[in-house]
């Protein structure tokens, strides 16, 4: 097979798993799931029936991705984050036909122990802080914190908080140099790269971490 599966993991057939994907200890992929190329499923990850994962998705330990969830390319799911698929679950009532669709758009990150209430869309390159509870749609590049989550700033594709706009309102990522502009209130766009375009290879290497940028290194 073209993907790696640890001996303790289970993969039910039929399902689709792309080249270079790695499935680690005690994880379970159920039938009908579609997993793209180059994904990493950490320990104790559960992928339910008919879940769709794009390419290069990174899922940390102890995460369950339930039916009704669609995860686009380059998404990061932090340890023990929570995804749901029914708004009003009851043990006595079967709502299997009422699963709601939750969409995680390209490049977004969900922090450890965050909760994503079903039926929402997390925008491209949005950043959900650890422990946040998201109950409404999130725009592209938004930094969301708190319970309930609220937008407190914008984040670049490289995961850096965008601050200090110039006189034209343009903000620049301190790592990549890509420029961003809030063209209308609540809508941020990258001026140098389309939101659906992959990062150029020279920018994807990630030369500077957040602590380095914050410290001025």
C-alpha positions as CSV (number, residue, x, y, z in Angstrom):
1,X,0.0,0.0,0.0
2,X,1.1,3.6,-0.6
3,X,0.4,4.8,2.9
4,X,1.7,3.8,6.3
5,X,-0.5,2.3,9.0
6,X,0.8,1.4,12.5
7,X,0.0,-2.2,13.5
8,X,-2.3,-1.0,16.3
9,X,-4.5,1.1,13.9
10,X,-7.6,-0.1,12.1
11,X,-8.7,0.8,8.5
12,X,-12.1,-0.4,7.4
13,X,-12.8,-1.2,3.8
14,X,-13.7,0.3,1.5
15,X,-12.1,3.7,2.0
16,X,-9.7,5.9,0.1
17,X,-6.3,6.8,1.6
18,X,-3.8,8.9,-0.4
19,X,-0.1,8.4,-1.0
20,X,2.3,9.2,1.8
21,X,-0.4,9.4,4.5
22,X,0.6,8.1,8.0
23,X,-1.9,6.6,10.4
24,X,-0.5,6.2,13.9
25,X,-1.1,4.2,17.1
26,X,-4.7,3.2,18.0
27,X,-6.4,5.2,15.2
28,X,-9.4,4.1,13.4
29,X,-10.6,5.0,9.8
30,X,-14.1,3.8,9.1
31,X,-15.5,2.7,5.7
32,X,-16.4,5.4,3.2
33,X,-13.8,7.8,4.4
34,X,-11.7,9.7,1.9
35,X,-8.2,10.8,3.0
36,X,-5.9,12.8,0.7
37,X,-2.2,12.6,0.1
38,X,0.4,13.4,2.7
39,X,-1.9,13.5,5.7
40,X,-0.8,12.6,9.3
41,X,-3.3,11.1,11.8
42,X,-1.8,11.1,15.3
43,X,-2.5,8.6,18.1
44,X,-6.1,7.7,18.9
45,X,-7.6,9.6,16.0
46,X,-11.1,8.5,14.8
47,X,-12.2,9.2,11.2
48,X,-15.9,8.4,10.9
49,X,-17.9,7.1,7.9
50,X,-17.8,9.3,4.8
51,X,-15.6,12.0,6.2
52,X,-13.5,13.8,3.6
53,X,-10.0,15.0,4.3
54,X,-7.9,16.9,1.7
55,X,-4.2,16.7,1.1
56,X,-1.6,17.5,3.8
57,X,-4.1,17.5,6.7
58,X,-2.4,17.2,10.1
59,X,-4.5,15.8,13.0
60,X,-3.0,15.6,16.4
61,X,-3.7,13.0,19.2
62,X,-7.2,12.3,20.5
63,X,-9.3,13.9,17.8
64,X,-12.6,12.5,16.4
65,X,-13.7,13.7,13.0
66,X,-17.4,12.8,12.6
67,X,-19.6,12.1,9.6
68,X,-20.7,15.4,8.0
69,X,-17.2,17.0,8.4
70,X,-15.4,18.2,5.3
71,X,-11.7,19.2,5.8
72,X,-9.9,20.9,2.9
73,X,-6.2,20.8,2.1
74,X,-3.5,21.9,4.6
75,X,-5.8,22.0,7.7
76,X,-4.3,21.5,11.2
77,X,-6.4,20.0,14.0
78,X,-4.8,20.4,17.5
79,X,-4.8,17.8,20.3
80,X,-8.1,16.9,21.7
81,X,-10.1,19.5,19.7
82,X,-13.8,18.7,19.4
83,X,-15.9,18.4,16.3
84,X,-19.6,17.7,16.4
85,X,-22.3,16.8,13.9
86,X,-25.7,17.2,15.7
87,X,-26.8,20.5,17.4
88,X,-29.3,18.9,19.8
89,X,-28.2,15.3,20.5
90,X,-30.3,13.0,22.6
91,X,-29.4,9.4,23.5
92,X,-33.1,8.3,23.1
93,X,-33.5,10.0,19.6
94,X,-31.8,8.7,16.5
95,X,-30.7,11.7,14.4
96,X,-28.3,9.9,12.1
97,X,-30.2,11.3,9.1
98,X,-29.8,14.9,10.5
99,X,-26.0,15.2,10.6
100,X,-25.0,18.8,9.8
101,X,-22.1,19.7,7.5
102,X,-19.1,21.4,9.1
103,X,-16.6,22.8,6.6
104,X,-13.0,23.5,7.5
105,X,-11.5,25.6,4.6
106,X,-8.0,25.4,3.3
107,X,-5.1,26.1,5.6
108,X,-7.1,26.8,8.8
109,X,-5.8,25.8,12.2
110,X,-7.8,24.6,15.2
111,X,-6.0,24.8,18.6
112,X,-5.9,22.2,21.4
113,X,-9.2,21.6,23.2
114,X,-11.1,24.0,21.0
115,X,-14.7,23.1,20.2
116,X,-16.3,23.6,16.7
117,X,-20.1,23.5,16.9
118,X,-21.5,21.7,13.9
119,X,-22.9,23.4,10.9
120,X,-20.3,26.2,10.7
121,X,-17.7,27.1,8.2
122,X,-14.1,27.9,9.3
123,X,-12.6,30.2,6.7
124,X,-9.3,29.8,4.9
125,X,-6.3,30.3,7.0
126,X,-8.4,31.2,10.1
127,X,-6.8,30.4,13.4
128,X,-8.9,29.1,16.3
129,X,-7.1,29.6,19.6
130,X,-6.8,26.8,22.2
131,X,-9.9,26.3,24.2
132,X,-12.1,28.5,22.0
133,X,-15.7,27.5,21.3
134,X,-16.8,28.4,17.8
135,X,-20.6,28.6,17.2
136,X,-20.7,30.8,14.1
137,X,-19.1,31.0,10.7
138,X,-15.5,32.3,10.8
139,X,-14.1,34.5,8.0
140,X,-10.8,33.9,6.2
141,X,-7.6,34.8,8.2
142,X,-9.6,35.5,11.4
143,X,-7.9,34.9,14.8
144,X,-10.7,33.6,17.1
145,X,-10.4,33.4,20.9
146,X,-12.7,32.9,23.9
147,X,-16.0,31.4,24.8
148,X,-17.9,32.0,22.6
149,X,-15.2,32.7,20.2
150,X,-14.8,36.2,18.8
151,X,-12.4,37.7,16.3
152,X,-9.7,39.7,17.9
153,X,-7.3,40.1,15.0
154,X,-6.2,38.8,11.6
155,X,-3.6,36.1,11.0
156,X,-1.3,35.6,8.0
157,X,-1.0,32.3,6.1
158,X,2.1,31.6,8.1
159,X,0.3,32.0,11.5
160,X,1.5,35.4,12.5
161,X,-0.8,38.1,14.0
162,X,-1.1,41.0,11.5
163,X,-0.6,44.4,13.1
164,X,0.6,48.0,12.3
165,X,-1.1,48.6,8.9
166,X,0.6,51.3,6.8
167,X,-1.3,54.5,5.7
168,X,-3.1,52.5,3.0
169,X,-4.2,49.9,5.5
170,X,-1.9,47.2,4.2
171,X,-0.4,44.7,6.8
172,X,2.6,42.5,6.1
173,X,3.4,39.1,7.4
174,X,6.8,39.3,9.3
175,X,7.9,35.9,8.1
176,X,6.8,35.7,4.5
177,X,6.5,39.3,3.5
178,X,3.1,38.6,2.0
179,X,0.8,41.7,2.2
180,X,-2.8,41.7,3.4
181,X,-5.6,44.3,3.2
182,X,-9.0,44.5,4.9
183,X,-10.8,45.7,1.7
184,X,-14.2,45.8,3.4
185,X,-15.0,45.5,7.1
186,X,-14.6,41.9,8.2
187,X,-13.1,40.7,4.9
188,X,-9.3,40.3,4.6
189,X,-7.5,39.4,1.4
190,X,-3.9,38.6,0.5
191,X,-2.6,41.0,-2.1
192,X,0.2,38.8,-3.3
193,X,-1.4,35.3,-3.5
194,X,-4.8,33.9,-4.2
195,X,-6.4,32.2,-1.2
196,X,-6.8,29.0,-3.1
197,X,-3.2,28.9,-4.4
198,X,-0.6,26.8,-2.7
199,X,2.3,28.5,-1.1
200,X,5.4,28.8,-3.3
201,X,8.0,26.2,-2.3
202,X,10.4,28.8,-1.0
203,X,7.7,30.2,1.4
204,X,6.5,26.8,2.6
205,X,9.7,26.0,4.4
206,X,8.8,28.1,7.4
207,X,12.0,29.9,8.2
208,X,10.8,31.8,11.3
209,X,8.7,30.7,14.3
210,X,6.3,33.0,16.2
211,X,8.7,33.4,19.1
212,X,11.5,34.4,16.8
213,X,9.3,37.1,15.1
214,X,8.0,38.4,18.4
215,X,11.4,38.7,19.8
216,X,12.7,40.5,16.8
217,X,15.3,37.8,16.0
